[in-house]
Amino acid sequence: MKVLLVNGSPHEKGCIYTALLEVSKTLNEQGIETEIYQLGKEPIAGCLGCGACAKLGKCVTEDKVSEFIEKAKTADGFIFGSPVYYASPAGSLICFMNRVFYSGGKYLAYKPASAVVSSRRAGSTTTFDALNKYFTINNMPIVPSNYWNEVHGANGKGDDVLRDEEGLQTMRLIGNNMAWLLQCLALGKEKGIAPKTELKIRTNFIS
């Protein structure tokens, strides 16, 4: 089993990386492979709403979105991490997730996911809420912890997070809960248990 952890911060080794590393270590201790996927500092194009991905099976813009979706095909779980920017996720991560879920959401569906956020002081819960909406619209079980999935630190300083004992415990519990849920899903598959689904019904409010 493998979990992909997305570092949506431009700081490669900052607060979000430190938080994801704590989750990753916990997963590794339970025999689950992990990869921290760095979104990096390069611009991520937003979704054009062109609908071409429905015909092509992929986004027309070739960048990290395409690379990630290839990895997502064989991953069993996902964790998306973001710093707080004006009480919202980082813009580059939003652009990334919009296109990942729109063009490749079928490769993430029914796989457990969790969101992790970091802030200096506030705005974490609204950021957390925004990220969770991607999972709930895509049939993805959300992996919880014993508190909001957040850590605290300033200016991308990962060493600040190392002093946030409650935040680090929250990250470890995400790892433990992710491992537990993946194991439960694996046992369910062995027994032939699968979710029931229906063809998507699309409506609008214009008569």
N, C-alpha and C positions, 0 to 999 in steps of 0.2 A: 504494500500500500504506500501511496505517496501523497503528500500535501504540498501544494504550491502556496507560498507566502509572498504577497506582493508588497514591496516597499514603495509606496506612492509618494515618498518625500524626495526632494532634490538632494537632500543630505544622505550620502551613501551609507555613512556609519553614524547617523544621528539617533534621535529619540525613537523613531519608529523602528529603525533597524534593531536597536537594542531590545525593544519590546518583542519584536518578531523572533529575535534570537532566543529569548527566554522560552517562547512557545515552541520553537524548533527543537531546542534541547530536550524539552519534556517529551515531545513526540518521538525523538530519536531513542530516548530511554525505553520507550515502549515498542521499539522495533519498527517504527514507521519512518520511511524515507522522507526527507524534506528538501526543498529548494527555495531559497529566498530570491525572488525575481526582482531585480532592481529596475524601476521605471526610468531612473536617471534624470538628467537635466535637459535632454533634447526635447524640443516641442512635440506634443502629441496632437495631431489634427482632430478636430471635432467631427461628429457625424454630420454628413451632408444631407441625410434624409432622402438619398437618391433611390433607395430600394433595390439597388443592383445586387446586394448580397443575397437577396431572396432567389435570384436567378443563378448567380455565380457560386453560391455556397460559401462565399468569403467576402470580406470588405475590399473595395476597389483600391483603397489606400494601403500600400505596402509599408508597414513599419512594425513597431513592437506589438501591435495588436495581433497581427497575423502570426508572429512568432509565439505569442502567448497562447493563442487558440490551439496551435499545434501541440503545445505542452499540456493544455487543458484536456485534450482528448484522452490522455492516458492517466490523468491525475484523479485521485479519489476524493480530495477535499481541498478547500481554498480558504485563505485568510487574506483579507485586503486591509492594508494599513495606511492611514493618512494623518498628516499634521492638520491642525485646525487653522484655517484661513478665513477670517471674518465669520466665525461660527459655522463654517461649511468645510467640506473636503477640499483638498488642493485641486485647482482647476485642471491640471494635467491628468490627474487620476480620474476626475469626472469624465473628461473627454475619452480617456482610455476605457473606462467601464461602460460608457454609453455604447461604444462601438463593439466592445467584446460581447456584451449581452445581447445586442441587437443582431450582430452578424454570426455570433458563435454560441449563443445562449444554450443551444441544445446539447452542447458538450459539457455544460456545467449543471444542467438540470438534474434534480434528484440527488445531487452530491452535497454534503454538508459544507457550510461556510460560516465564517465569522468575520466581524469587522473589528479593527483595533485603531484607536486614535490617540494622539498625543497633543497636549496643549500646555502653554505656560501657566494659564490660570482658568480660563473658562471657554465656553463654546463647544465643549467636547460632546455633550449629549445630543445636540442638534446635528453635529457631524456624524456621530454614531447612527442616529436615526436615518439620515440621508443614505448612508451606505447600506443599511439593512433593507431598504426598500428594493434594492436590486435583487436580493435573495428571495424576498417574499413574492415577487412577481414572476419568479422563474422556478417555482417548485423546489426550492432548496431549503432543507432543514437548517435552522440557525443554531449554531453551537454557542451555548451560554457560559457564563462564569458565575461568581458569587457577588459581582458588582458590575457597574458599567465597564465595558472593555476599554479602559483608558489608563494612560500613564502621564506623568507630568515632568516637564523639562523646558528649558529656555534655549532658544537660538540653535536648535538642532544638536544640543550637547547630550550625547548618549550617557555621559557619566552622571548627569542629573537623574536620569531614570534609574540608575543603579542605587540611588538613595531613596527611591520611592518603593518602599517595602510592600505596601499594599498593592500597588500597581503591578509589581513583579509577581506577587502571588496570584493576582487576577490572570496574568498571562499564563502562568503554569497550569491553572485550572482550565483555561481554554484548551491547552494542549492535552490535558488528561481527559476532558470531556470530548474533544475531537477524536482521540484514540478510542474511547469507549463507544462512541457512536459509529465509527468506522467498523469496529469489530462486530457490533450488533447488526449493521447492514450486511456485512460479509456473511454472517450466520443466516440471515434472512434469505440471501441469494442462494445459499446452499440448499435451503428448504423450498426454493422456488417461489418465495414471496416477493411480489413486485407491486408497485403502486398502480392503481387503476387510473386511467386518464380518459379524456374526451378530446375530440377535435375542437380547436379554439373557435369560439363564437365572438365575432367582432361587431359591435354596434356603435352608433353615435347618437347624438341628441338633436340631429337636424332632420326634420320630417320631409 
